[in-house]
Amino acid sequence: MVRRAGRRVQSPHPERATWQTPAVALNVTFICTGNICRSPVAAIIFRDHLTRAGLGDLVTVTSAGTGGWHVGDPADPRAAKSLADHGYPTEHTAAQVSDEHLDADLVVALDTGHARALTRLTDPAKVRLLRSFAPDADGNDVPDPYYGDRQGFDLVISQVEASIPGLLTWVRTQL
């Protein structure tokens, strides 16, 4: 059976029904606490890898925080510096979790506390921990680097990058 990204468009004349590929087939969102460190880093890196894989036009990637303290702020300067040093873009504006985020096809939590909170707000079947996409992960959580130094931000990037192949596989199975 051939799977197609899109949906079959019904016609009053069944012989004229066609496949249309939507501009966006999937929505993926990343959630952390304040949306200035972990989740924007994950979203930026995932978006970059989707583009490299030729899937960028099929997936909308967003991020948000469970708290609203930083709404409207850019990414933490240390996160932006670490992203730039690894060759990634840095543009980001923090948001708080909304219905739009919860309606995503995949809601990726950065730690178990976020996952617990999110499963109370949306369908638990679509909530996954980021590190569950990395088969060799040595734990479930991406540690919050906010109170640490640059090394913590580099660790976040390496943990996100280790999860990218699994995330790309998930996307391909959904299309």
C-alpha positions in Angstrom: 0.0 0.0 0.0 1.3 3.4 -0.9 0.9 6.1 1.8 0.5 9.7 0.7 0.9 12.9 2.6 -2.4 14.5 2.1 -6.1 13.7 2.0 -8.4 12.3 -0.5 -10.7 15.1 -1.7 -14.3 13.9 -2.2 -16.1 14.9 -5.3 -19.7 14.5 -6.3 -18.3 12.4 -9.1 -16.2 9.6 -7.5 -14.2 9.1 -10.6 -12.9 12.7 -10.2 -11.7 12.4 -6.5 -8.1 13.5 -6.3 -5.3 13.6 -3.8 -4.3 17.0 -2.5 -1.1 17.5 -0.6 -1.7 20.1 2.1 0.8 22.9 2.6 1.4 21.4 6.1 0.8 17.8 6.9 2.0 17.7 10.5 2.4 20.0 13.5 5.0 19.3 16.1 5.5 21.4 19.2 8.2 21.3 21.9 7.4 22.3 25.5 9.6 23.3 28.4 9.2 25.6 31.4 9.8 29.2 30.2 10.4 28.7 26.4 13.7 30.5 26.4 16.2 27.6 26.7 15.3 23.9 26.0 12.2 24.0 23.8 13.3 26.8 21.4 16.7 25.0 21.0 14.8 21.8 20.2 12.4 23.5 17.8 15.2 25.4 16.0 17.4 22.3 15.6 14.5 20.1 14.5 13.3 22.7 11.9 16.8 22.9 10.5 17.1 19.1 10.1 13.6 18.9 8.6 14.7 21.4 6.0 17.9 19.4 5.3 15.8 16.3 4.9 13.5 17.9 2.4 10.6 17.8 4.9 10.5 21.4 6.0 7.4 22.3 3.9 5.4 19.4 5.4 5.9 20.1 9.1 5.1 23.1 11.2 7.4 23.3 14.3 6.5 25.4 17.3 7.6 25.7 20.9 6.1 27.0 24.2 6.6 27.1 27.9 4.3 25.9 30.6 4.8 29.3 32.4 4.2 32.7 31.0 7.2 34.6 32.6 9.1 35.1 29.4 6.3 35.5 26.8 7.6 37.8 24.0 11.3 37.4 25.0 14.0 36.1 22.7 15.9 32.9 23.5 18.2 33.1 26.5 21.4 34.7 25.2 23.4 31.7 26.2 21.1 29.4 24.2 21.4 31.7 21.2 25.2 31.8 21.5 25.4 28.0 21.7 23.0 27.6 18.7 25.0 30.0 16.6 28.3 28.3 17.5 26.8 25.1 16.3 25.7 26.6 13.0 22.0 27.0 13.8 19.7 30.0 13.5 18.8 31.8 16.7 15.6 33.7 16.0 12.9 33.0 18.6 10.0 34.6 20.5 8.9 32.9 23.6 5.2 31.8 24.0 3.1 30.1 26.6 1.3 26.8 25.9 -2.0 27.4 24.2 -4.7 25.3 22.6 -2.8 25.7 19.3 0.2 23.9 20.8 -1.9 21.3 22.5 -3.6 20.6 19.1 -0.3 19.6 17.5 0.1 16.1 16.1 3.1 15.5 18.4 3.7 17.3 21.7 7.3 16.8 22.8 8.0 17.4 26.4 11.6 18.2 27.5 11.2 16.5 30.9 8.9 14.2 32.8 7.3 17.0 34.8 6.3 18.7 31.6 5.0 15.4 30.2 2.8 14.8 33.3 1.3 18.3 33.0 0.7 18.0 29.3 -1.0 14.6 29.5 -3.6 16.3 31.7 -4.2 19.0 29.1 -4.2 17.0 25.8 -4.5 13.5 24.5 -1.7 11.5 26.3 -1.1 9.4 23.2 0.5 12.3 21.4 2.7 13.5 24.3 6.3 12.1 24.1 9.5 12.9 25.9 12.2 14.2 23.6 14.7 11.7 24.7 12.4 8.8 23.9 13.4 9.4 20.3 17.1 8.8 21.2 17.6 5.0 21.6 20.8 5.4 23.5 19.6 8.1 25.8 20.9 7.7 29.4 17.8 9.2 31.0 14.4 10.7 30.2 14.9 14.4 30.9 16.8 17.1 29.1 18.3 19.0 32.1 17.3 22.7 32.4 20.5 24.7 31.8 19.0 28.0 33.0 20.9 28.2 36.3 24.1 26.8 34.9 26.8 27.8 32.5 27.4 27.4 28.8 28.3 23.7 29.2 24.6 23.0 30.1 23.4 24.6 26.8 25.9 22.6 24.8 24.5 19.5 26.6 21.0 20.4 25.5 22.1 20.7 21.9 23.8 17.4 22.0 20.8 15.7 23.5 18.5 17.3 21.0 20.7 16.3 18.1 20.8 12.7 19.4 17.0 12.7 19.2 16.7 14.1 15.6 17.0 10.8 13.7 14.2 9.3 15.8 12.0 12.4 15.3 12.6 12.3 11.5 11.7 8.6 11.4 8.4 9.5 13.3 7.6 12.2 10.8 8.2 9.9 7.8 5.9 7.2 9.3 3.2 9.8 9.7 3.3 11.1 6.1 
